[in-house]
């Protein structure tokens, strides 16, 4: 019997993919990114190819705010 917290096979595959990506692509750049206060463009591009950027960007980046005088 599956418990509420068991991951589906699709979620397990995603979890493994994200773990591998973090270990191979992000961890080696952590110190540099922290010191420079930026994420390298090459990493952002790789993240976009994997479909990751939207998961950490706030909605304000994608959804323009409506000004009160426009309502």
C-alpha positions as CSV (number, residue, x, y, z in Angstrom):
1,X,0.0,0.0,0.0
2,X,1.3,3.4,-1.0
3,X,1.5,6.0,1.7
4,X,0.7,9.6,1.1
5,X,4.4,10.5,0.9
6,X,5.5,7.9,-1.5
7,X,6.8,9.3,-4.8
8,X,5.4,8.1,-8.1
9,X,7.9,6.6,-10.6
10,X,7.8,9.8,-12.6
11,X,8.6,11.8,-9.5
12,X,11.5,9.5,-8.6
13,X,13.0,9.9,-12.1
14,X,12.6,13.7,-11.7
15,X,14.2,13.6,-8.3
16,X,17.2,11.6,-9.6
17,X,17.6,14.0,-12.6
18,X,17.6,17.0,-10.3
19,X,20.0,15.4,-7.9
20,X,22.4,14.5,-10.7
21,X,22.2,18.0,-12.1
22,X,22.9,19.6,-8.8
23,X,25.9,17.4,-8.1
24,X,27.3,17.7,-11.6
25,X,26.5,21.3,-12.6
26,X,25.7,23.4,-9.5
27,X,27.9,22.2,-6.7
28,X,31.1,22.9,-8.6
29,X,30.0,26.5,-9.0
30,X,28.7,27.3,-5.5
31,X,31.7,29.0,-4.1
32,X,32.3,31.1,-7.3
33,X,28.6,32.1,-7.5
34,X,28.5,33.0,-3.8
35,X,31.7,35.1,-4.1
36,X,30.5,36.9,-7.2
37,X,26.9,37.2,-6.1
38,X,25.6,35.9,-9.4
39,X,24.7,32.7,-11.2
40,X,26.7,32.1,-14.4
41,X,24.8,32.5,-17.6
42,X,26.0,29.1,-18.7
43,X,24.4,27.5,-15.7
44,X,21.1,29.4,-16.2
45,X,21.1,28.2,-19.8
46,X,21.6,24.6,-18.7
47,X,18.8,25.0,-16.1
48,X,16.5,26.3,-18.8
49,X,17.2,23.3,-21.0
50,X,16.2,21.1,-18.0
51,X,13.1,23.2,-17.3
52,X,14.3,24.4,-13.9
53,X,14.3,28.3,-13.9
54,X,10.6,28.8,-13.3
55,X,10.8,26.8,-10.1
56,X,12.8,29.5,-8.3
57,X,11.7,32.8,-9.9
58,X,8.9,34.7,-8.3
59,X,5.7,35.3,-10.3
60,X,6.5,39.0,-10.5
61,X,9.2,38.1,-13.0
62,X,6.6,36.6,-15.4
63,X,3.4,38.4,-14.4
64,X,3.4,42.2,-14.8
65,X,1.8,44.0,-12.0
66,X,-1.4,46.0,-12.8
67,X,-1.2,49.6,-11.7
68,X,-4.0,50.9,-9.6
69,X,-4.9,53.5,-12.2
70,X,-5.3,50.8,-14.8
71,X,-8.1,49.0,-12.9
